[in-house]
Amino acid sequence: MQQKLVFVLLALLSSINLLAQNPTPEFETGYTTAKLLMEQGNYGLATQSFKKLLSLEEENALVPYATYYMAFSAYQAGNITFSRDAFLQLTVKYDTWNKLDAAYLWLTKIGFEQSGPFKGMLYAGKISSEPYLAKSKKLIEYYLKNTPIEILASLYEQYPHDRQVAEAYAVALSKLPNAYETTELLNLIIDEFGLNREQFNSIPASQFKEKYHIGIVLPLFINRIEATRQYLKKSLAIDIYEGAKMAAHDVDSTLFSLHVFDSKKDSVQMERLFNEGGMKNMDAVLGPLYPTPIKQMESFASEHKVNFVNPTSSNPEIAESSPYSFLSRAGADDLAESAAGYMKKQLVNKNLIIYYGTSDVDSISAFVYRTSMEADSFHVISMQKIGTENRRQVYDGLTASKTVVDRDKLSEMTKEEIARAIQLPTRDSLLIQLDSIGHIFIASSDPTLPTEAMSAIISRGDSIKIMGVGNWFESENAGLSIMEGLGVTLAISALDDISSAEHTLLIERYIAKYRKTPSKYFFRGYYGMKFITESLKTYGTYFQNGYRTHGNFDKSLDFAHSNKNGAIYIVRMVDNRIQNVGISEESGAGEDSSSKY
């Protein structure tokens, strides 16, 4: 492509007609010699010859041509900076020259190469005649094709009416995972410039099939089961698999064929699975679970256009890795945003404390929450990362006190009593004063962290509220009555609603079949597979197309604007029941909706 561009620009030289009038014989001879060197490819010598010729400071019609050819020769000789300066000098000194667009075309090319698209676009905008306009558009198309999306976004902001910039930006946007903001912006650009919508759908068209093949990629360690002939009752992978099987059967027992791939936990096993070729034939994949296999699956899914769904994680980076990566549950960032949106509408003190766990997901929730709250004038007085080794800091930090003079008792004493007192009356005073904090936000998969915070608030005896993310109700030791008494509020994925009739029925069915209580991973597998099977059945192989075009069809599955499940509930315990909490716009902030499940 680069050689073709040079050829095109060289061809432009032959179209420049010499209209020289009255150059001296010495200048004309030097010009002819220098131009011959250039045409023979002796660009270094040609550059020096034109430079020497122009040092004569003679004014004639050949001078702008000599300057142009000198700049061109310098570029071909590799002296790009000198070439750029010479072209710029030409545009300033001979701004009425009728071939000035040829110089701006070279400055456009050099601008893109040396300084980036902003400089290239600046010079391209000065070109006004053919054939240079057409050539500049080809240059712009070539360079914008390889420009990062972040720079394209800035270019679009600076050149909102430039069709080429808009089209390049739209192409880059179309390659991103499904997200509300991305889709809205892409549609805006397509409509404004009348672009062909099909050109910007990088996802293949969906197909409806008589039988769908779904891969289940889990760390099952089947070889261990075969060796010991023992069913691994406590394996989270087995629990997920049991849930996935039940969901596929519930949606349609004849429409789906499940294929098990044992990922184990290592990269070598994943590569083996990829090389065996079976995964390429899947219409969708559930799993894998662990970081390294997930990264490998992201690359494989993008290359082979295979949708895969992680059923356990809330890490938004998975869903944002490619248009083929999904989270069946809500992302940590969306949970935090929903939690922040709710708390902003409550009548609480604007001071808050944030505690978060050691996982990446916990960090994402905490920092998204902090950013959102601070943008609305809330003040984060403390933000602490809490692990098993410093868990006690939560309780101690909230209940720590120092000894101070008890002013109330002191005011009741006479001067004589005070004078005779060996020690003035004292009391313990909390370092964090009563009612000085509006609420605490907790983002942690460790159930003991919120327990420490709740214990501390009970000990303090003040009005601090707790806002959290994730389903604390899943914990075996969840103090539901304590959570109700303290008004603990949680942002959870709709699929984690343990009070729903569907959840209760699944527990009954599981106990009847396996004679034991299901773990939370059974539900992760069930709802992950439910998302895959219902989506395939409703919208076909590339179901993201259907969600974008037609929207959601299940209130617990919201994928119209994102590859993360956007169905989120704000819940808390009310009258010994989990209740969905809403905001009444008419009656004022802080009023709860009456909807219960």
Residue, then its C-alpha position, 0 to 999 in steps of 0.5 A: m500500500q505504501q509503495k502504491l501511495v508513493f507511485v500515486l504521488l510521483a505520478l502527480l509530479s508529471s501533471i505539474n506544467l512548468l510555466a517558467q518565465n524568464p529564469t536566468p540561463e544559469f538557473e534553468t541549467g541547474y534546474t534541468t540538472a537537478k530534475l534529471l538527478m531526481e528522475q534517475g532516483n538520485y534523491g540525495l544529490a537531487t536534494q543538494s542540487f535544488k538546495k544550491l540552486l535556491s541559494l541563488e535567491e533568484e525570483n522566477a516562475l521555476v522557484p516554487y517548482a524547484t522548492y517542491y522537487m527539493a522537498f520531494s527528493a528529500y522525502q525520498a532520500g529519508n530526510i523527512t523533517f527537512s522535506r516537511d519544512a520545505f513543503l511548509q515554506l512553499t505553502v507560506k512563501y508561494d501561497t498563490w501558487n496554482k499547484l499548492d494542493a500537491a504540496y499539501l498532499w505531501l504534508t498530509k502524508i508526512g503529518f499522518e506519518q510523523s505526528g499522527p492523524f490530527k496533523g494529517m487531517l489539518y493539512a488534508g483540510k487545506i486541499s481544495s482541488e482535484p485530483y488532490l482531493a481524491k488522493s487525500k481521501k485515499l490517504i485518510e482512509y488508509y491511515l484512519k483504518n489503523t488508528p486506535i479507537e481512543i484517537l478516533a473518538s477525539l478526531y470525531e469530536q474535533y471533526p463531527h461533520d467529516r464523513q471519513v472520520a465518522e465512518a472510521y469511528a463507526v467501524a471501530l465502534s462496531k467491533l466493540p462488545n455490545a454496550y448501551e453507549t456504544t450502540e447509541l453512538l453507532n446508530l447516531i453516526i449511521d443515521e447522521f451520515g446515511l451509512n449502510r447499517e449492515q456494513f457495521n455489523s461485525i457479528p454474523a447473521s443468526q441462524f435458527k437450527e433444529k438442533y443446537h450444540i452447546g459446549i460445557v467447558l469446566p474444570l471437571f478433572i474427569n480423569r480423577i473421577e474415572a480413577t477413583r470412581q467417586y463422584l466429587k460431591k463438593s466440586l463446584a464444577i459438578d454443581i454447575y454441570e448439574g444446574a446446566k443440564m437441568a436448565a437445558h432440559d427445562v427449556d427444551s429437552t430435544l433442541f439442545s445437545l450438550h458436549v462436555f469439555d474438561s478444561k482443568k485449570d491449565s493453559v495446556q489442557m485448553e490448547r489441547l481442547f482447541n486443537e482437537g477442533g470440537m469446540k469450533n463446531m459449538d453454537a455456544v459455550l458455557g465456561p470456562l471459569y478460571p483466569t487463564p482458560i478465560k483469557q484463552m477462550e476470549s481469543f478463541a471466541s473472537e477468532h472463530k466467532v463462538n459465543f461463550v458465557n461465564p456463569t460465575s464471574s461479575n468481572p466486566e472485563i470478560a464481557e468487554s473483551s470481545p463481542y462474543s463474551f458474555l456474563s450471565r450475571a450482572g457486572a461488578d461495575d453495574l452493580a456498584e452504579s445501581a447501588a450508588g444511584y439508590m443511595k444518592k436518593q436517600l436522605v443520609n449524611k453525605n459522609l461514607i466509608i468504603y470497605y472492599g475485598t481482595s479480588d479484582v471484582d471487589s476493587i472494581s465495585a469499590f472504585v466505581y462506587r467511589t467515583s459515582m458518589e464523589a461526582d455527586s458531592f458525597h465525601v469518602i472519609s476512608m476506603q480500605k482493602i480488607g482481607t483475612e489478615n486485617r478483617r478485624q480492622v473493620y470492627d476495631g476502626l468503627t468502635a475505636s475510642k479514646t478517653v475524654v473528660d465527661r462534660d455532662k458529669l463535670s457540669e453537674m459538679t460544684k467547684e469544691e467537688i472539682a477541686r477535691a477530685i483526684q481525677l476528673p470524670t471521664r468517658d470513652s468517646l468514639l474516634i468516628q463520632l456518632d451519626s457522623i457517617g451516613h453509610i458504609f459501602i461494602a464490596s466483598s465476596d467474604p461474608t465475614l466482612p459485612t458481619e464485622a461491620m454489622s457488629a460494629i454498628i450494633s456496638r456503636g448504636d447509631s444510624i449508619k446504614i450499610m449498602g452492599v453488592g452481591n447476594w449476602f443472603e446466600s451465606e449459611n450464617a447470614g443474620l437475616s434479622i440483623m440485616e433487617g434491623l440495620g436496614v442493610t440494602l444490597a444491589i444483586s443480579a436478578l438471577d440471585d434473587i433467592s426469594s423468587a418462586e423459581h428459586t424455591l422450586l429449583i431447591e425442591r427439585y434438586i433435593a428430591k433428585y440428589r437428597k441434598t441442598p444445592s450450592k450456589y454454583f448449581f444456580r450459577g450453572y442453571y441460570g447460565m445455561k438458561f440464558i444460553t438456551e433461551s437466547l438460542k431458541t428465541y434469537g438463533t446462533y448469534f443471539q446478540n443480534g436479536y437482543r440489539t434489534h428486538g430487546n429482552f424477552d425475560k425480565s431476569l435477562d437484560f442483554a439489550h445494551s450490554n454483554k453483561n446481564g443488566a437485570i439488577y435488583i435493589v433489595r433488603m429484608v422487610d418483615n422477614r422477607i426479601q423485598n425489592v426496593g424502589i424509589s417513588e419519584e412522586s412521593g419523594a426520595g427514600e420511599d420504598s416500593s411495595s412490590k414483593y416477590 
